[in-house]
Amino acid sequence: MPNDPLVVFTPSGKRGRFPVGTPVLTAARQLGVDLDSVCGGRGICSKCQITPGYGEFSKHGVTVRDNALSEWNKVEERYDQKRGLKPGRRLGCQAQVMGDVVIDVPPESQVHKQVVRKAASARVIEMDPATKLYFVEVDEPDMHEPTGDLERLARALKREWGIGDIRADLTLLSRLQPVLRKGKFQVTVALHRGHANDAAQVLEIWPGLHEDGLYGLAIDLGSTTVAAHLTDLVTGEVKASSGIMNPQIRFGEDLMSRVSYSMMNPGGDKEMTTTVRDAINALAGEIAREAEVDPALIVETVFVCNPVMHHLLLGIDPVELGQAPFALATSGSLGLAARDLDLAAINPRAQVYILPCIAGHVGADCAAVALSEEPGKSEDLALIVDVGTNAEILLGDKTRVLACSSPTGPAFEGAQISSGQRAAPGAIEAIRIDPETKEPRFRVIGSDKWSDEDGFADEVGAGGITGICGSGIIEAVAELRIAGLMDESGLLGSAEATGTPRMQAEGRTHTYLIHDGTDEGGPRITVTQGDIRAIQLAKSALYAGARLLMDERGVDKVDRVVLAGAFGAHISPKHAMVLGMIPDVPLDKVTSAGNAAGTGARIALCNVAARREIERVVGEITKVETAIEPKFQEHFVAANAIPHKTAPFPELRKVVTLPNPSFNTHGEGGAEGGRRRRRRG
């Protein structure tokens, strides 16, 4: 009913209205939300834990009041007493909808666990980390030469390793004497020496020779996902990589929505800071367990993130980033103690390094991409695009490097898409549509087979086909264009106009049916007109940002394109070009850099000189602010067409012949066969 409460689930973005008293788990099941439950709603298994959000959610058009869910009941109280619920959590089977509400489904409550698509890329890195191990023999105390144990440790480090002043905090000092005596004054210390000329800090000490290694975390803190790489600080080997959805999504899918949430809800920034720090701690604990590494051996962390995430990680209200002139509280690199960021899942004396930001909308993640890909050393003109909820774009060669960010939104991540989901087993990740028969074939995460190959159903298994992720929706839209089912403007044709029953009427528009699993209790996976519009908006913002940088350089083409981020390794260059995400270049000049931001974070973690280098490079990059550039809107509108309204794309047309149907012959916004709009009298 129209007056029933509205329930919005994140990160899926699925929403619907439900009668007062509907259990959250029931609402999730009816909407096809990925919320686990094993016990049948009896409040025993705790698999259906959810986190409601309260306050003003302008992105969703919802104000969530304190009484949006029913009061705690006896089942939840009993479970909390016996096993404990994290603060703010509810059991989805027990909490009932009483008013409009935004509900986040945390990763551990999702049936289909996320696949880390930001895995570490293979890279040779010269090892010279800020934190190293040093074995020393310390002079024993002598009552005739009274001096402290710390001072004699410092003397040994200077004598044997040439290290100057050292310092140690109180938690280390309290362990120093027993460890020295247990090791018979032979000890191994983990010493942190930043690239500033301050005293080296003793982070850890072990009796005798310590041979269990030393580790650091390189963390790419994105708007939608958080990816971490546990790295051996001696060898540079990545011991494990893991990722989670950023739980801040419930406050807004894009960055400006989170800034808006902070503006409209007093204390909202602190709430988002606590949420993301808790998630980082959970991720650090998970990755240590996966690698079977003692968390106390994780002594350093490097972060890369966009400016809004940068401020929220640091506990700084991002309100100034929501309005011109987009002032950062600080743009320089930062060296902090892990405890300053409440990072309790690693060594209590661990150190944190955060790469510098480039500008108010171009963050440390873009700096990390510049460190990894080195456009300033390129002989030819390279366009480097890190595709995500907020795209970072670099254009440069040896003469000059420019940078901007472009607000693409979460559609490329599978959010705001009708059948969209995270990259998880069962999600369609690649698709091809036969131009003659208009029939689709597709591949899902977890299987190497295409849907028309023998053995596909066995490989997919009981989990089945669950939805479509970011790379899948991008390929689907491009394939619809190649197959002539969608015209240049992005309008889908009717069954009569296209000759295929897969085009199904949906109101005044049409939908393409990819897969119908409803007979087996599965989902019906389609591409709707709304999905195409979301992708058009995202790709137009991306292309417009790239064109602004090209305008600044005074060029109409680039020599090569590098796709970075989770998409770089999962989207074919042809589909990216058909969609018009990137400027026209020969397809063999489009390459993947994998998770370049994560690679940049690992370089900074493993090589202290690289930190000095990126701090220098950032100062030389020309920043272009898309939000205030008048031509951005002009480029954006022209890029709405697929691939583009005015750019000819000659290289693309050498390899793909795009049909040229028109499904809007009556100028009515619907496809052929749709009803005409009534003229106003």
Secondary structure, DSSP 4 states (H G I P E B T S, - for coil): -TTSPEEEEETT--EEE--TT-BHHHHHHHHT-----SSSSSSSS-TTEEEEE-EEETTTTEEE-TTSBPPP-HHHHHHHHHT---TT-EETTT-BB-S-EEEE--GGG-SSPPP-SSPPPP-----B-SEEEEEEEPPPP-TTS---HHHHHHHHHHHHH----EE--HHHHHHHHHHHHHTTTEEEEEEE--SSSS-EEEEEEEES---S--EEEEEEE-SSEEEEEEEETTT--EEEEEEEE-GGGGG-SSHHHHHHHHHHSTTHHHHHHHHHHHHHHHHHHHHHHHHT--GGGEEEEEEEE-HHHHHHHHT--GGGGGSTT---S--S-EEEEGGGGT--SS-TT-EEEEPPP-BTTB-HHHHHHHHHH-GGG-SS-EEEEE-SSSEEEEEE-SS-EEEEEE---GGGGTTTSTTB--S-TTEEEEEEE-TTT--EEEEETT-SS-TTSTTHHHHH-TT---EE-HHHHHHHHHHHHHTTSB-TTSPBPPHHHHT-TTEEEETTEEEEEEEE-GGGT--EEEE-HHHHHHHHHHHHHHHHHHHHHHHHHT-S--SEEEEESTTTTTS-HHHHHHHTSS----GGGEEEEESHHHHHHHHHHHBHHHHHHHHHHHHHPEE--GGG-HHHHHHHHHTTSSS-SS---HHHHTT-------S-TTSSSS-TTSPPPPPP-
